[in-house]
Amino acid sequence: MARRATTYIGQFVIGLGFLSGLWTAIGIDPQEVILNVLGRAVDTIYPDPNVHALFLLLPTLLLFVSIISAYRKGRVPGLVAVIVAYGAGLSVLVSVTSALLLLLLAMVIGYLATSRRRV
């Protein structure tokens, strides 16, 4: 597998798509938990409202940057792969078999999205 495709599948398809869907299905957002703990710690050390606002906006900014990066590296097929992987993560609790099939489909789409020749 090409290095670019392996990186894209690992970072975006599995990381951004599948794991985000899995955390949504379970009902936990580890990023939000970590940012809340960091936000409270920073707030006790430096109680500035601007810093508090940054911790409120940071999850949205990180998601936006992740989606833009996924688009830049995989274009529309890459985003489709991330969305299919998100659906796979959501469906894990319903049917593991269908979740694995969707994840496999997302990985194939992600591979094809990054392996096509750029002009």
Phi, psi and omega in degrees: 000138180297150183298319181296320179292320179297317178296316181296315180296317181292313185283311190263312183292308182279313184291300183285318184276292188296310183293324176296318177295322178295315179295324177294319179296321180286328179101016180237139173241099184300326179297317179294320179297314180296316180293326176295316179296314178296320180297317178294321179295315179293324181295326177286328180279316185223087186281066178258131180298331179292321178292320177298319178296324178299318180290338175282326182272340186302316179299321179293318178297317179296319177296316179298315179296321179295317180293318178298318179296319178297321179292317182296326182271332184235357183055207184295316177299327177295318177294323176298320178297319179294319180293319177296320178294324176297317176298324177296318178295322178294327186271003181301318182287340180274307182210114181294323181297312180293326178295317179293322177294318177296320178295319177298316177299317179297321179294321178295315178297318178297321177295314180294326180293326183263345183268351178287150185286131177271138179258000000 
